[in-house]
Amino acid sequence: MPPVAPYGSWSSPVTSDLIISGIVTLGQVELEGGNTYWLEGRPREQGRSVIVLRTPDGVTDDVTPAPYNVRTRVHEYGGGAYTVSAGIIYFSNFSDNRLYAQRGRGQPEPFTVDNPALRYADLTVDGPRSRLICVREDHTESDQNAVNTLTAVDLPSGSQTVLVQGADFYSSPRLSPDGTQLAWLTWNHPNMPWNGTELRLAEILADGSIGEARTVAGGTEESIFQPQWAPDGTLWFASDRTGWWNLYRLRDDHTDAILPMDAEFGAPQWVFGMSLYAFAGERVVASYTQNGCDNLVLIDPDTGSVSRPELPYTVFNNVRAEPDRSVFIAASPTDLAAVVQLDLNDGTTQVLRHAGSRSVPDSYISVAEPIEFPTEGAQTAHALYYPPKNPDFVPPEAARPPLIVHVHGGPTGRTSDALNLSTQFWTTRGFAYIDVNYGGSAGYGRAYRDRLNGQWGIIDVQDAVNAAKYLIDRGLANPEQLIITGGSAGGYTTLQALTSTDFFTIGSSHFGLSDLVPFARDTHKFESRYLDKLVAPYPEGEDVYIDRSPVTHAEQLSAPTLIFQGLDDKVVPASQAEFIVDVLRKKGIPFAYVAFEGEGHGFRRSENIKAALEDELVFFSRIFGILLDGSAARLEIENLAATQV
């Protein structure tokens, strides 16, 4: 029989070194001429993003030489940082914001002016006119008053011409197959792209300028996602006009619904270049989310037939296709993310690249269990529950595990059941873990997504508390050992829960907002009016912002708190963390403040990812009095009584 050991003290094969060893983030798949390209974010290279090429004969190699970093900061969150046309790669380089052209594996050559105030994203090559059409963001005046346009960049000369301007935001410029029309998305403050966008269409005139544009779908209360031209010249898009992001086709000024269902064929457009469907000749390969789980289908739009390939995955994104194949990024509860190729003729799959080696037996893997739980207002909310699991230990009889309540960012985001070794880091040590898809999360329809409007800092906190109560009532969590944690918006919910309730025993905030007023007043343009819908219009509703800010109620802090912060964070500056730190210090509450030089909004460097995990383990264990095996890093905890050390 395995030895008996307290929850939280179990030794685990899922170490911080394993998590950062060889692990990469995968993104932006592109296909051209049988070649497959994708992006890899590499923590061991200081978070550098590299384009990788796999040729039809199976040879895989990097094409982005050091020190180039394929990344853009348009909207601060980026995406759509490169494209490929006729074997030439065009990309945005993070260090100088310039656009580069790279032929084969040759040296990248800049073709835009050396002006860091200009940023580019969502690149589309207009071959017949020898130009690139993109979203350009001009920060010459200020970050908050950046000017967004659709701009053409002449490839031979680098000269730039603004094609479309006047709106607050643009995305998804897409050329028709014959090159005569341009479609794009646009929206204005205070909307975010998942609130309301317009799909516009215009002819390209003989001189390359854009003719009179007309709105063909969308509005202030309808969100359009991923406009894309089919090979036959029809324009496709996803719209949430029914309460669900479903697919539509515009043909001869008539819009047809494709496979209408209570499911999401779209997602919040936090980054550029998102793709959840693609054309494989006359068929469409599409991913959709239903009941919190992803599915992949093949659609014949003319016959209406639908087939579902038998695949071992529950998460799909970055879907691309050619007539006989589709390539996407996929994951499952027991598989890390991978670049996967699906043969559309025989249904076989091939993994082109794993995000990393799992190297942990199935017997240690805690698989997510979807749950629905009751919450305020006679509503139900959603979460993914991971029970503690480690075959090498058994807990003491009648003991309950400490519980980590994780709150995702966004807040218009969603957590999935894809294998995450950072989650397994905790469950293999004897912690229960619950990922809360609180009201406001994507993946459950527009009504659920809109539940957070005017209620941020209230509903998310209530759902986090009620998720924990649900597990406590079932004997699955120790009510005396409750941890709440999250990053960005999840960090805000963490701090809000600690200052508006006394429910949680420990809090761990990763670059979380503590003061909504300066965020509404001073943050970057993309999110500068985001809180108008989530909290109240600003400045008219400033009193609500003040009341909803953790700093306002910081004197009510009583739980030990761990604060992580990137010192180069442009979304949530370090001052937001340091105010809370000052209160914790003055009140004599145990806390630790871990600030990382060179990190922004989210940690990309392997040494910092490792340090954050180990510091959390030390903090939680020392506060709860759990004895560790001595392998974890030391952490300075202020105000910790000698008896707790």
Secondary structure, 3 states (H helix, E strand, C coil): CCCECCCCCCCCCCCHHHHHCCCCEEEEEEEECCEEEEEEEEHHHCCEEEEEEECCCCCEEECCCCCCCECCCCCCCCECCEEEECCEEEEEECCCCCEEEEECCCCCEECCCCCCCEEEEEEEEEHHHCEEEEEEEECCCCCCCCEEEEEEEECCCCCEEEEECCCCEEEEEEECCCCCEEEEEEECCCCCCCCCCEEEEEEECCCCCECCCEEEEEECCECEEEEEECCCCCEEEEECCCCCCEEEEEECCEEEEECCCCCECCCCCCCECCCCEEEECCEEEEEEEECCEEEEEEECCCCCCEECCCCCCCEEEEEEEECCEEEEEEEECCEEEEEEEEECCCCCEEEEEECCCCCCCHHHCCCCEEEEEEEHHHEEEEEEEECCCCCCCECCCCCCCCEEEEECCCCCCCCCCCCCHHHHHHHCCCCEEEEEECCCCCCCCHHHHHHHCCCCCCHHHHHHHHHHHHHHHCCCCCCCCEEEEEECHHHHHHHHHHHHCCCCCEEEEECCCCCHHHHHHHCCHHHCCHHHHHCCCCCCCHHHHHHCCHHHHHHHCCCCEEEEEECCCCCCCHHHHHHHHHHHHHHCCCEEEEEECCCCCCCCCHHHHHHHHHHHHHHHHHHHCCCCCCCCCCCCCECCCHHHC
